[in-house]
Amino acid sequence: MFESLFWKSALTFVYRCSGAVVTFAFGVSFARMMSIEEYGALVSLMTFGLIASTIGLVGQQLRVLREIPVLAAQKDYTAIGSIVAQGVRLAGLGSIAATVIALFIFVVAYGRGGVFGRWEHSASLLLILPLALIEMQSSVGRALGSINLALVPKDVLWRLFIILLGAALFVTYGHPLKAADVFVIAAGVLIVLIALQQIHLRRLAEGHRLFTMAVRRSKESIADAFSTSAPFWVTSIATVLFGTIDIVIVSVFVGAEAAGYYYAANRIALLLDFFLGTFCIPAAPLIARLFDENRRPEITRVMSGATLVAFVGVLACVVALALVGDIALMAFGPHFVRAHGVLMVLSVGMLVSIYFGVGSIALTMTGHQRAAMNIMVTTSALGVVAMIAATWMFGIWGTAIVVTIVWVATKAWMAAYLYAAEGIDLTPTTMLIAIARRRPAWMST
């Protein structure tokens, strides 16, 4: 089992690196094929679509990830089909509601300028429902143990196909692309990928039509499903929003130039979570399965060891950034070296937060999703208030310090809660103690 987890983690790392390369190529390619105004609309509204689809999912992507793994081990596809059917219906209704609300924003803002003021940009609304459905498919595939289905379609192939089709359109017509054209291409690619994923998903489920069972009735009412999913929903939304709100606050209170410097430092610091975040993709369904099988010591063994490896790797990266971080920042432009100090504050904060483990995903996979929700909402709400005050008084240094404190406080609180409730240690402490007890005999004499 654990050897399989290692290879899945290695495969996940390769896929995530590929996804990062494709995402970078996506940004560079369309920046060259579009005017700056259309490019700004493209990246802004695609981000808006991702946020809207996350809201529309109503937490179902986390719910299936929590409930399916133990049933998959038992090959109880009837029960899995019932869970997936209810999740797809709820995600579909939520995504349609999110689309209608987003359409209302375009109607109100029409003719007033900005990305929402042009009616053709409403083509971005075509992305919301397909993004939600492909995320649901990916989560079901992840819960069934498929790393390919979890990452390749939405993280790699989607953007790659958009680049290829957008480039073909650009070469054919010879004029800068419009954002609306790219939105239509993106929606079409999503629909094709969803159809192709369905074939692979059916194979994983040994012939059972999990996704198409959504048309059947479920014993659980929509109201009950919504109540059950509320913690998953709030946690997923809080995670997405807190990951971007600091940049918005800097833009409002300090200005666009300072926001650019902060953005560069923040993006580099967030890369340090790449190690542990990659491990969590295959580990999440395993945690849920081990917990349902009452194998808590094995969860500690897996998570403590993985966190230790990630911590050591990030420590090496922080040292490297202290020495050559200005070179990394210069990739954004020569003036970005001014953000080196802010980068180090964020990097040290990320290092300390990683010591406390994976946080919300571990709580969610062990049935403590309401605790994860409460902790996330509390720290995020207090953090935003403190961030506004600190940014207003101290600029991006204040923002960086508050973000660091919130990262550490959230992870530490979650790790302490899970240890108190279940005796599961998410930190490297257990593994370090085990290593210390195995010291060579000559050290004991």
N, C-alpha and C positions, 0 to 999 in steps of 0.2 A: 504493500500500500504506500509506504513512505518513499520507496524507490520510484514508484509511479508518480508521486507528488513532485519529486525532484525533477524528473524529466518533463513533466507538464509545466513546471515553473520555468525551466530552461526554454521550452517551446514558446511559452507566453512572453518571455523576455525578447525572443527573436521577433515575434509578431508585433509587440509594442514598439520595438525599435523601428520596424518596417512602417508601422503606422505613423510614427513621429516623422520619418523621412518623407512619407507621402503627404502628410499634413503641411510640412515645410514647402514641398514642391507645389502643393495646391496654392498656398499663399503667394509664392513667387510667380507662378505661371499666370494666375489671373490678374496679378498686379501689372503684368506686362501686356495683357490682352484687353484691359479695360481702362477707362478713364478713372482718375482718382475718386471722383464723385460716385461712379457706379461701383467701384471696388469697395469703397466705404460702406455703401448700401448693402453689398453682397455679404461682407463679413459680419456686419451688424445684425442684419436680418436672419442670417443663418444661425447666429448665436441666439437671437430671440426665438427662433423656431425650436432650437434645442431645449431652451428653458421652458417654452410652452409645452413641448412634448413631455418633458419631465413632470410638469404639473399635471398634464392630462393622464399620465400613467397611473396616478392615484396610488403609487407605491407598489403596484403589482409586480414589477420586476424584482423587487426585494422579497415580496411575499412568496413567489414561486421558488426563489432561490433558497428560502428558509424551509419550506415545507416539502419539497419534492425529493431531496437526496436520500432520505431514509426509505421512502417509498420506491425509489429507483433501485436501491440495493435489494429490496424484496420483489422487484419486478411487478409491482402492483400498478399496472398502467390504467386500470379502471379508476382508481382513486386519483392518480396523477391527471388523467383526462378531466375529471370533475374540477380539480383545482385550476387547471389551465383554462378550461371553458369559462369559469367564473371570472378569472383574471382578465381574459381577453375581452369579455363583455364589458367589464368595468373600465378597462383601459380604453376601449373603443368609445364608450359614452363620455368618459372624461376628456378624451382627445377632441371629440366633436364639440364639447362645451368650450374647451380651450380655443378651438378654431373660431367659434362664433364670437367669443369675447375679443379675440385678436382682430377679427373683422370689424368689430365695433370701434376699435382703436383707429383703424384706417379710415372709417367713415367720419369719425369726429375730427381727425387730423387732416382730412383731405384739403389740399390747397393752402395749407399753412406752412409749407416747407418741411425740411427734415426728411428722414427716411420713410416716415409714415404718411407724409403728405402727398405722395405720388401714387396714384391708383394702380399703376402697373407693378409696383413693388408688392402689392397684395398677393402676387403669385407665390410669395414665400409661405403663405398659409397652406399651400399644397404639401408642404413638408411635414406638418405637425402629426397628422394621423399615421403616415408611413413610418416616421421616425419612432413613434410609440410602438407600432407593431413589430418593427425589426428589433427594437430593444427587448420586447417581450419574447420574441423567438430566441434571441441571443441568451437571455436569462434562463429560459427553459433548457436550451442546449448546454449551457454552463452547469445547470443543476444535474443534468444527465451525464456530465463528465466530459463534454466535448469542448476543448479549447479552440478548435477550428471554428465551430459555430459561434462561440462566444466573442471572438475577436476579428476574424478575417473579413466577413462581409461588411460590417459597419465601420471598422477602424481602418481597413486597408482598401478593399475593393471599391467601396462607395466613392471615395475621393479620387481614386485612381481612374475609374471610369468617367467621372465628371471631367477630370483633366483631359482625357483623351477625346471625349466627345466635344468638349468646349474648344479644344485646339483644332479639331476638324471643322467646327463651325466657323472659327476665326479665319482659318486658311481658305475656306470655301468662299466666304463673303468679303474678306479683306478689310473689315472695319471693326473697331472696338466692340466687344461684346456688351450686351446689356445685362443687368442683374436679373431681370425677369426671365431672360432666356436661360440663364444658368439655373434658376430655381426650377424651371420646367424640366430641364435635363436631370437635375438632382432628384426630383420627385419620380421621374420615369425610371431612373436607375434603382431607386429604392424599391419600387414595385416589382421590378424584375428580380432583384436579390431576394425579396420576401418569397416569391414563388419558387426560386431555386433552393432557398433554405428549407422550405417545406418538405422537399424531397429528402434532404439529409436528416431532418428532424424525424421524419417517419421511419427512417432506417434505425435511428438511435432508439426509437420506441418500439422496435421489433414489429413494425407494420401497423401500429396503432395510429389513428389519425387524431393526434392530440389537438392540433390547432383548429382543425375544421369541426371539432366537436363543440365549438363555441356556440353553434346555433341551437344546441340542445338545451333543455331546461336543467337547472341545477337546484338541488335541495336548499341551498343557501340563498337567501334573498339578497337583493342588491344592497338594501340598508344594512343587513348584517355584515356583508362583505366589506362595505365602506367602513363600518365601525372597526372591523378587524384590521383593515389596512391603514387606518389613520396614522399609527405610529411610523409605519414604513414610509408613508407619503410625506409626512412632515420632515422626517429625517433626510430623505432624498432632496427635498426642496431646499432645506436649510444648508445642506452640503454644497449644492450648486450656487446658491445666492451668496453665501459667505466667501466662496472662492473668487468672487468678482466684485463684491461691494466695496472693498478697500480701494480699488482703482477708481471707481466712481467717486468715492469720497475725496480722494486726492485731487481729481479733476475739478470738482466743485469748489473746494476750499483753498487749493494752492495754485491750480492752473494746469493747462495742457502740457507745458514744458516739464514741470515737476512730475506730472503723471507719467510722462514718457520715461523719465529716469527710474521712477519707482517700478513701472511695469517691467522694465528690463531686469532689474534686480529681483523682483518677485518671481518672474518666470524661471530664472536660473535657479533660485532657491527651491522652487516647487519641483524641479527635476530631481532633487535629492530624495524625494519620496518615491522615485521610480522603482527602487529595489523592493521595498516592502509592498508597495501597491501592486507590483507585478506578481508577487507571491500570493497575494490575497485572491487573485482571480481563480486559480485552481483550488486554493485552500478553503475558500468560503463554503462550498458544498460539503467538503470533508468535515469541517468543524460542525456543521449542522447534523451530519450523519453520526459522528462520534458522540455528540451530545445526546441525541435521541437514543443512542445505544448505551448511554450511561458510562462512557469511557473518558471521563474528565482528565485523568492523568496523561492520557495520550495527547489530548488537546494542548495541555501545558508543554509537553515535550516538543510537539511540532512548533507551536507558536514561540516558545522561549528560544529555541534554537534558531528559527528563522529571523526573529527580531535581533538576536545577537549578531548574526551574519550581516544583516542590513545595517545595524549600528556601526559595525567596524568599517563597512564599505563607505558609509556616509561620513564617518570621521575622517577617513582618508581624503574624501572629496572636499571637506571643509578646510582641511590643511592646504590642499591644492588651491582652493579659492583664495585663501589668505595670501598665498604666494603669487598666484598669477590670475586672480579674479579680474583684475583690470583688463587683461587681455581678452577674457571672455566677454566682458562688457563692451569692449571696442568693436565686437562683431556687430553691435547695433549702431555704432558710430563713435568717433573719437571722443566726443564730449561726454559719453556715458560713463567714463571712468569716475565721474563725480559721485556715482551711486555705489562705489566700492564699499564704503562704510555701511551703508544701508544693506547691501548684499550680505555682509558678514553678520549683521544683527539677525537678519532673516535666516541665514544658513545655520547659525548656532541654535536658534530657536527650533528649526526643523530637526537638527541633530538630537536635541533634548526630547522633543516630542516623539521621535521615532523610538527612543528608549522605552516608552510606555506602550508600544505595540500598536495594533491595528485599530483599536478603539471601536467605533460604531459598528463595523461589520462583524466583529466578534460578539458584541452584545446582541445584535440582530440575529445572528445565526444560532445563538443559544437561548432564544426565546425572551430576551430582555429588550425587545424593541421599544417598549414604552419608556424604559429607563434611558435608552439611547436618545429617544426623542426629547425627553425632558432635559437631559444634559446638554444636548446640542442647541436646543432653543434657548436655554438659560445663558449659556456661555456666549452664544452668538448675539443675543439681544443686548446683554451687558457690554459685549465687546464692541458692537456698533456704536453704542452711546459713548463709550470711552474713546473709540477711534475718532469720532467726530471732534470731541474736545481736544484730544492730543494732536490731531492734524491741524486744527485751527490755531493751537498755541505753538507747536514745534515743527510743523511741516511734515515732510515725509519721514523724518526720524521718529516723530511721535507715532505715525501710522505703523511703521515697522516694529516698534517696541510693543505696541498694543497687540498687533497681529501675532507676534511671537508669544506673548503671554497667553493669548486665547488658545493658540495651538497647543501649548504645553498643558494649560489648565484642563482643556477638554480631554486630551488623551490620558492625563494622570487621573482625572476623576473617573473616567470610564474603566481604566485598568483597576483602580481601587474598588470600584463597585462590583466588577465581575469577580475579583478575588474574594471579596467579602461574601458575595452571594453564592458562588459556586466553587471557590477554592482553585480557580483557574488563573495561572500567572501568565500574563501576556508579555512581561518584560524579560530581558536576558538574565535576570537574577537567578532563577532556578538553574539555568544552564551553566552560569558562571560558578555557582556553588558545586554543581556536579563535576565541573572541570577541575576545580580546586581540590576536591576530594580524591581525584585520580592522579595527583602529582607524583612524579617519580619517587622511587624509594630513597634515592640519595638525598632528596630535599627533606626527608623526615628524620634523617640522622644528624 
